Structures are given as C-alpha cells and as structure tokens.
Amino acid sequence: MEFKNVLSRKPVSEIVASQDSPDRRLSKVLGPFSIAAMGIGAIIGAGIFVLTGTAAALYAGPAIVLSFMLAAVACGLVGLCYAELSAFLPVSGSSYTYTYATLGELAAWVIGWDLILEYAMGGATVAVGWSGYFNSLLGLAGIGLEPRLVAATGQAVTLADGTTAAAVANLPAAAIVVLITVLLVLGTRESARLNNVMVAVKLTVVLAFVVLGAFYVRSANWHPFIPPNTGEFGSFGPSGILRGASIVFFAYIGFDAVSNCAQEARRPQRDMPIGILGSLAASTVLYIAVAAVLTGLVPYAELNVPDPVAKGVRVIGHEWFSLFIELGALIGLTTVILVLLYGQSRIFAAMANDGLLPPLSIRRSGLPT
C-alpha cells in the first residue's frame, strides 16, 4: 500500500469487470438453495447449541426469545444492506470490496483485516464449542478425552482423580479446523454439496428437538418470563433482555460471510437476496422455537453449560435422542466453521488480488484458495 493511494477508491466498473479476468474468475456453481444453505449453515450453530443456554442462564432467563427477536431485527436491517450490495457488486470480498469502492484503499485494508479477525475468532470460538460436544459424544461411548486435551493451553482443569493440572491443548478444536481447511481447498462445488447435506441433517435434528421437546415442556419453568433484575445492569429484567440480545447477536454471524458467494452465484441479482434474507428468516424462527422449548424443559439457571440442548434432551429422558442431538450439534457447528473459513479464504484472495496481501495462492480446479 502506497501512501498516495490510501484514499483512492476502486471504480465500480473496474470491480465488476475484474470478476471476468482469467486470474480472478470463479466458477458460477451456486444457486439460491446452496446460498441459503450456506447462510443457514453459518447462522444455526453456536446460537442454538451453545449461546442459548449461556444467555438465558446469565442475562435474560426465558425472555431469551425476546433477545433473539431484537437481534433478528438488527440483523435483518444489515441483511438488507448486504443483499443490495452483493447484488450490485457480484464479486467476492464482502464488506472489504464495498469499502474499497466507497471509502478508499486504507479503509478497505482496515475492514479486510477486521473481517479476517472476525472469521478467525468466530471459527475458533465455534471450534471450541464443537470440541465440547465432540467430547460429550465420546463420553456417551465411554471413551471421553481427558480434560487436558480439550481445553486451552495452560488453562487449569480438574482431572478424574480430583487434582488440578494445566491443559495441553484443545486437540479436537484444532483438528476440526484443519479438516475443514482441507475440504475448502478441494473446491467450492464440493464444499457446497457437503454443506447442503449437513444443513439438511442439522435442520432435521433441530426440528425433531422442537417437536419432541414440546411434549415435555413444563410451563412453570417460564415463570417469571422476565426474571427481576438483580440490581446490576444486564442481569435479568429488561436490561438483561438487551444484554442477551447483544450476546445472541453473535449467533447470527454468518449471513455476512454469505455475501462472499456473490461471484460464484449463477444469478447474483436474484440468488443473493434470496440466500441472505431467506437464511436469516429461517434461522430466526428456529432460534425462537428452540429457545422457548429449551427454557421450558430446563430451569434457565441450570443452562450455563457447554451443551445446553443436550442437557434439555437428558431431561426428556430419551437417551437415544441425546445421541441424535449430540451428532446434530457436531454437524451444525461443523457447517458454521466451514462457512466462516470459506469467507475468510475469499477475503484473503480479494485482498491479495488487490496487492494488500502477498499474492501467494494455491490453485486447484481454477479456484483460488
């Protein structure tokens, strides 16, 4: 980046034309269904399988459903912007590209690195949740990993004999990130197909939990619906709903990554709005349904655990369904990691093509990775 160019903007015509250049061309293999599946795959994951319990237990109680509604309104407004911009500029790069066209190179460089950090931190956080469900699943089979292998390096953990030791590394979290990275290197078409299958399985699991759990809901667990404030802002009461909304907003991260699909969409002006807004709408309905059922199954104060949905299933008493949920959670969190890392790879490619990152890439099947 040269100092004289920090405020220079890239013309829209040049951005649009760049998608057809031989060194930047991507195969148009994604339709509205695959794009919506990418969005649902990214959105439905940590929000249902991890954050719902934490936000309900610590901040909003059963009113966590209202927190999801508030977060959905905010995300819907942002989603409209992304839908419009991705249809107008059907290229990869998401907010980085939009910023380059409007605010200039320096702002685009900052936004690009913001996105890289967002996807990296988001992927890492979800990978930790994935690790928790993976170890829980192994525990059902009687072969759970020891605590030192499923926690952050140096974190104090309690061993089976009651002693305390420092964790070595969260090996399952690192392993799933490596595996997803390898999958993305194989190409977009292959990644999208696998994502479609995993999303279908995930939605089946979520709907099964809602339908089955509804028969075991105890309405007493919803009272009080809005727990009284403890005297601290954000700790239950109306302020707790707002704080809960700020927490579960993280659960909607993913629809912005879908805008990176624009250059690979068959008909971006039609497919991108359908994919972005459709995935947001479907995810919101499922979030609210799961939150309502979960807080009806388990007293909200007991939901601050790594696997709250699995805890809800154990309350129902069907052990076989607990295994079903654990598998669904693993698949669900896997799709989140996949889409976040997919978006990150597209930001890397876009910035490298513009000279704001080293232009080193590995090409396979004509796709930059």
C-alpha positions as CSV (number, residue, x, y, z in Angstrom):
1,M,0.0,0.0,0.0
2,E,1.5,3.3,-1.1
3,F,0.7,6.5,1.0
4,K,-0.5,8.4,-2.0
5,N,-3.1,5.7,-2.7
6,V,-4.6,5.4,0.8
7,L,-7.7,7.4,-0.1
8,S,-8.0,6.1,-3.7
9,R,-11.2,4.3,-4.5
10,K,-11.6,1.5,-6.9
11,P,-14.3,2.3,-9.6
12,V,-17.3,0.0,-9.5
13,S,-16.9,-0.7,-13.2
14,E,-13.4,-2.0,-12.6
15,I,-14.6,-4.2,-9.7
16,V,-17.3,-5.7,-11.7
17,A,-15.0,-6.3,-14.7
18,S,-12.4,-7.9,-12.6
19,Q,-14.5,-11.0,-12.0
20,D,-14.1,-12.0,-15.6
21,S,-10.3,-11.7,-15.7
22,P,-8.6,-15.1,-16.2
23,D,-6.6,-14.9,-12.9
24,R,-9.7,-14.0,-10.8
25,R,-12.5,-15.9,-12.4
26,L,-14.5,-18.2,-10.2
27,S,-16.9,-20.9,-11.3
28,K,-20.6,-19.9,-11.0
29,V,-21.8,-23.1,-9.3
30,L,-24.1,-21.7,-6.5
31,G,-27.9,-21.4,-6.8
32,P,-30.3,-19.8,-4.3
33,F,-30.7,-23.0,-2.4
34,S,-27.0,-23.5,-1.9
35,I,-26.5,-19.9,-0.9
36,A,-29.4,-20.1,1.6
37,A,-27.9,-23.4,2.9
38,M,-24.5,-21.6,3.3
39,G,-26.3,-18.9,5.4
40,I,-28.3,-21.4,7.5
41,G,-25.1,-23.5,7.9
42,A,-23.3,-20.5,9.2
43,I,-26.0,-19.0,11.4
44,I,-27.6,-22.0,13.0
45,G,-24.9,-23.4,15.2
46,A,-23.3,-21.8,18.2
47,G,-26.5,-19.8,18.8
48,I,-28.7,-22.8,19.3
49,F,-26.2,-25.3,20.6
50,V,-24.0,-23.1,22.9
51,L,-25.2,-19.5,23.3
52,T,-28.8,-20.0,24.0
53,G,-28.2,-21.6,27.4
54,T,-25.5,-19.2,28.5
55,A,-27.6,-16.1,27.6
56,A,-30.7,-17.5,29.3
57,A,-28.9,-18.5,32.5
58,L,-26.9,-15.3,33.0
59,Y,-28.8,-12.5,31.4
60,A,-32.4,-12.9,30.1
61,G,-34.0,-16.1,31.5
62,P,-36.9,-17.4,29.5
63,A,-37.1,-13.9,27.9
64,I,-34.2,-15.0,25.8
65,V,-36.7,-15.4,23.0
66,L,-37.2,-11.7,23.0
67,S,-33.4,-11.2,22.9
68,F,-33.4,-13.3,19.7
69,M,-36.2,-11.2,18.2
70,L,-34.3,-8.0,18.9
71,A,-31.1,-9.3,17.5
72,A,-33.0,-10.6,14.4
73,V,-34.4,-7.1,13.7
74,A,-30.9,-5.6,13.8
75,C,-29.5,-8.4,11.6
76,G,-32.4,-8.0,9.2
77,L,-31.6,-4.4,8.6
78,V,-28.0,-5.3,8.0
79,G,-29.0,-8.2,5.8
80,L,-31.0,-5.9,3.5
81,C,-27.8,-3.8,3.0
82,Y,-25.8,-6.9,2.3
83,A,-28.4,-8.2,-0.1
84,E,-28.4,-5.0,-2.1
85,L,-24.7,-4.6,-2.2
86,S,-23.9,-8.2,-3.1
87,A,-26.4,-8.0,-6.0
88,F,-25.0,-4.6,-7.1
89,L,-21.3,-5.8,-6.8
90,P,-21.4,-9.6,-7.5
91,V,-17.8,-10.2,-6.6
92,S,-16.1,-11.9,-3.6
93,G,-14.7,-9.8,-0.8
94,S,-17.9,-8.8,1.0
95,S,-17.5,-5.6,3.1
96,Y,-13.9,-5.3,2.0
97,T,-14.9,-4.8,-1.6
98,Y,-17.8,-2.5,-0.8
99,T,-15.5,-0.3,1.3
100,Y,-12.8,-0.2,-1.4
101,A,-15.5,1.2,-3.8
102,T,-16.8,3.9,-1.4
103,L,-14.1,4.9,1.2
104,G,-10.8,4.0,-0.4
105,E,-7.9,1.7,0.0
106,L,-6.9,2.4,3.6
107,A,-10.4,1.9,4.9
108,A,-10.7,-1.3,2.8
109,W,-7.5,-2.6,4.2
110,V,-8.8,-2.0,7.8
111,I,-12.1,-3.6,7.0
112,G,-10.4,-6.5,5.3
113,W,-8.4,-7.3,8.4
114,D,-11.5,-6.8,10.6
115,L,-13.2,-9.5,8.6
116,I,-10.2,-11.8,8.8
117,L,-10.2,-11.4,12.6
118,E,-13.9,-11.8,12.8
119,Y,-13.9,-15.1,10.8
120,A,-10.8,-16.4,12.6
121,M,-12.1,-15.6,16.1
122,G,-15.6,-16.8,15.2
123,G,-14.3,-20.0,13.8
124,A,-12.1,-20.6,16.8
125,T,-14.9,-19.9,19.2
126,V,-17.3,-22.3,17.4
127,A,-14.5,-24.9,17.2
128,V,-14.2,-24.8,21.0
129,G,-18.0,-25.5,21.2
130,W,-17.6,-28.3,18.7
131,S,-14.9,-29.8,20.9
132,G,-17.2,-29.7,23.9
133,Y,-19.9,-31.6,22.0
134,F,-17.4,-34.0,20.5
135,N,-16.0,-34.9,23.9
136,S,-19.5,-35.2,25.3
137,L,-20.4,-37.6,22.5
138,L,-17.2,-39.6,23.2
139,G,-18.3,-39.7,26.9
140,L,-21.6,-41.3,25.9
141,A,-19.5,-44.1,24.4
142,G,-17.3,-44.3,27.5
143,I,-14.1,-43.0,25.8
144,G,-14.1,-39.3,26.6
145,L,-10.8,-37.5,26.3
146,E,-9.0,-36.4,29.4
147,P,-9.6,-32.7,30.3
148,R,-6.0,-31.7,29.5
149,L,-6.7,-32.4,25.8
150,V,-10.0,-30.5,25.5
151,A,-9.1,-27.1,27.0
152,A,-7.0,-24.1,26.0
153,T,-3.2,-24.4,26.5
154,G,-2.3,-23.6,30.1
155,Q,-5.9,-23.5,31.4
156,A,-6.3,-25.1,34.8
157,V,-8.5,-28.2,34.5
158,T,-9.7,-30.8,37.1
159,L,-8.6,-34.4,36.4
160,A,-10.6,-37.5,37.2
161,D,-8.7,-38.0,40.4
162,G,-9.7,-34.5,41.6
163,T,-6.2,-33.0,41.1
164,T,-5.7,-29.8,39.1
165,A,-3.4,-29.7,36.1
166,A,-2.6,-27.3,33.1
167,A,-4.2,-28.2,29.8
168,V,-2.0,-29.2,26.9
169,A,-4.2,-28.1,24.0
170,N,-7.7,-28.3,22.7
171,L,-7.0,-31.0,20.2
172,P,-10.5,-31.6,18.8
173,A,-10.9,-27.9,18.1
174,A,-7.6,-27.8,16.2
175,A,-8.4,-31.0,14.3
176,I,-11.8,-29.8,13.0
177,V,-10.3,-26.5,11.8
178,V,-7.6,-28.4,9.9
179,L,-10.1,-30.8,8.4
180,I,-12.4,-28.0,7.2
181,T,-9.5,-26.2,5.7
182,V,-8.6,-29.3,3.7
183,L,-12.2,-29.6,2.5
184,L,-12.2,-26.0,1.3
185,V,-9.0,-26.5,-0.7
186,L,-10.8,-29.1,-2.7
187,G,-13.1,-26.5,-4.2
188,T,-16.4,-24.6,-3.8
189,R,-18.7,-27.1,-5.5
190,E,-17.6,-30.0,-3.3
191,S,-17.8,-27.8,-0.1
192,A,-21.3,-26.6,-1.1
193,R,-22.6,-30.1,-1.7
194,L,-21.3,-31.4,1.6
195,N,-22.7,-28.3,3.4
196,N,-26.1,-28.9,1.8
197,V,-26.2,-32.4,3.2
198,M,-25.0,-31.3,6.7
199,V,-27.6,-28.5,6.8
200,A,-30.4,-30.9,5.9
201,V,-29.3,-33.1,8.8
202,K,-28.9,-30.2,11.2
203,L,-32.4,-28.9,10.4
204,T,-33.9,-32.3,10.9
205,V,-32.2,-32.5,14.3
206,V,-33.4,-29.1,15.3
207,L,-37.0,-29.7,14.2
208,A,-37.0,-33.0,16.0
209,F,-35.9,-31.4,19.2
210,V,-38.6,-28.7,19.0
211,V,-41.4,-31.2,18.2
212,L,-40.4,-33.9,20.8
213,G,-39.4,-31.3,23.4
214,A,-42.7,-29.5,23.2
215,F,-44.5,-32.5,24.7
216,Y,-42.3,-32.3,27.8
217,V,-42.2,-28.6,28.4
218,R,-43.1,-27.5,32.0
219,S,-44.8,-24.1,31.8
220,A,-43.6,-23.4,35.4
221,N,-40.1,-23.0,34.0
222,W,-41.3,-20.0,32.1
223,H,-42.3,-18.1,35.2
224,P,-41.2,-15.5,35.7
225,F,-40.9,-15.0,32.0
226,I,-38.7,-11.9,32.6
227,P,-36.8,-12.5,35.9
228,P,-36.4,-9.5,38.1
229,N,-33.2,-7.5,37.8
230,T,-30.6,-8.4,40.4
231,G,-29.6,-4.7,40.8
232,E,-26.9,-4.8,38.1
233,F,-27.5,-3.6,34.5
234,G,-27.8,-6.5,32.2
235,S,-28.5,-9.1,34.9
236,F,-32.1,-10.1,34.1
237,G,-35.0,-7.7,33.8
238,P,-35.5,-5.5,30.7
239,S,-31.8,-4.7,30.6
240,G,-31.0,-8.4,30.7
241,I,-33.0,-8.8,27.5
242,L,-31.0,-6.1,25.8
243,R,-27.7,-7.7,27.1
244,G,-28.9,-11.1,26.0
245,A,-29.6,-9.6,22.5
246,S,-26.1,-8.4,22.3
247,I,-24.8,-11.8,23.2
248,V,-27.0,-13.8,20.9
249,F,-26.2,-11.3,18.1
250,F,-23.1,-13.4,17.7
251,A,-25.4,-16.3,16.8
252,Y,-26.3,-14.6,13.6
253,I,-22.8,-14.1,12.4
254,G,-22.6,-15.9,9.1
255,F,-25.0,-14.1,6.8
256,D,-22.3,-11.6,6.1
257,A,-20.0,-14.4,5.1
258,V,-22.6,-15.5,2.6
259,S,-22.0,-12.3,0.6
260,N,-18.7,-13.8,-0.4
261,C,-20.7,-16.2,-2.5
262,A,-21.8,-13.5,-5.0
263,Q,-19.1,-14.1,-7.5
264,E,-19.9,-17.8,-7.6
265,A,-23.7,-17.3,-7.8
266,R,-25.3,-18.2,-11.0
267,R,-27.7,-15.2,-11.0
268,P,-26.5,-13.0,-8.2
269,Q,-29.1,-10.3,-8.6
270,R,-31.8,-12.9,-7.8
271,D,-29.9,-15.5,-5.8
272,M,-28.1,-13.3,-3.2
273,P,-31.1,-11.6,-1.7
274,I,-33.0,-14.9,-1.5
275,G,-30.0,-16.6,0.1
276,I,-29.2,-13.9,2.6
277,L,-32.7,-12.9,3.7
278,G,-34.1,-16.4,3.5
279,S,-31.4,-17.8,5.7
280,L,-31.9,-15.0,8.3
281,A,-35.7,-15.6,8.4
282,A,-35.5,-19.4,8.7
283,S,-32.8,-19.2,11.3
284,T,-34.7,-16.7,13.4
285,V,-37.8,-18.9,13.5
286,L,-35.8,-21.9,14.6
287,Y,-33.8,-19.9,17.2
288,I,-37.0,-18.7,18.9
289,A,-38.6,-22.1,18.8
290,V,-35.6,-23.9,20.3
291,A,-35.1,-21.2,23.0
292,A,-38.7,-21.5,24.0
293,V,-38.6,-25.3,24.2
294,L,-35.2,-25.4,26.0
295,T,-36.2,-22.9,28.7
296,G,-39.4,-24.9,29.2
297,L,-37.5,-28.1,29.6
298,V,-34.8,-26.9,32.0
299,P,-34.9,-24.1,34.6
300,Y,-32.9,-21.3,33.0
301,A,-30.5,-21.0,35.9
302,E,-29.2,-24.5,35.0
303,L,-28.4,-23.8,31.4
304,N,-25.0,-22.3,31.7
305,V,-23.3,-25.5,30.4
306,P,-21.2,-26.2,27.3
307,D,-24.0,-28.4,25.8
308,P,-27.4,-26.9,26.9
309,V,-29.5,-28.6,24.2
310,A,-28.1,-32.0,25.1
311,K,-29.0,-31.2,28.8
312,G,-32.5,-30.5,27.7
313,V,-32.7,-33.8,25.9
314,R,-31.4,-35.6,29.0
315,V,-34.3,-34.1,31.0
316,I,-36.7,-35.6,28.5
317,G,-35.2,-39.0,29.3
318,H,-34.7,-40.4,25.9
319,E,-31.0,-41.5,25.8
320,W,-31.1,-42.4,22.1
321,F,-32.3,-38.9,21.3
322,S,-29.5,-37.4,23.3
323,L,-27.0,-39.2,21.0
324,F,-29.0,-37.8,18.0
325,I,-28.7,-34.3,19.3
326,E,-25.0,-34.6,20.0
327,L,-24.5,-35.7,16.4
328,G,-26.7,-32.9,15.1
329,A,-24.8,-30.4,17.2
330,L,-21.5,-31.6,15.8
331,I,-22.7,-31.4,12.3
332,G,-24.3,-28.0,12.9
333,L,-21.2,-26.5,14.4
334,T,-19.1,-28.0,11.5
335,T,-21.1,-26.1,8.9
336,V,-20.6,-22.8,10.9
337,I,-16.8,-23.4,10.8
338,L,-17.0,-24.3,7.1
339,V,-18.7,-21.1,6.1
340,L,-16.6,-18.8,8.3
341,L,-13.4,-20.3,6.9
342,Y,-14.9,-20.1,3.4
343,G,-15.5,-16.4,3.9
344,Q,-12.0,-15.8,5.3
345,S,-10.4,-17.5,2.3
346,R,-12.3,-15.2,-0.1
347,I,-11.2,-12.1,1.9
348,F,-7.6,-13.4,1.6
349,A,-8.0,-13.9,-2.1
350,A,-9.6,-10.5,-2.7
351,M,-7.0,-8.6,-0.7
352,A,-4.2,-10.5,-2.4
353,N,-5.5,-9.7,-5.8
354,D,-5.6,-6.0,-4.9
355,G,-2.0,-6.1,-3.6
356,L,-2.9,-5.6,0.0
357,L,-1.7,-9.1,1.0
358,P,1.1,-11.2,-0.6
359,P,-0.2,-12.6,-3.8
360,L,0.7,-16.2,-2.9
361,S,-2.1,-18.8,-3.7
362,I,-2.5,-22.4,-4.5
363,R,-4.8,-23.1,-7.4
364,R,-6.9,-26.2,-7.9
365,S,-9.7,-26.6,-10.4
366,G,-9.4,-23.0,-11.4
367,L,-10.4,-21.8,-7.9
368,P,-8.2,-19.5,-5.7
369,T,-8.0,-20.9,-2.2
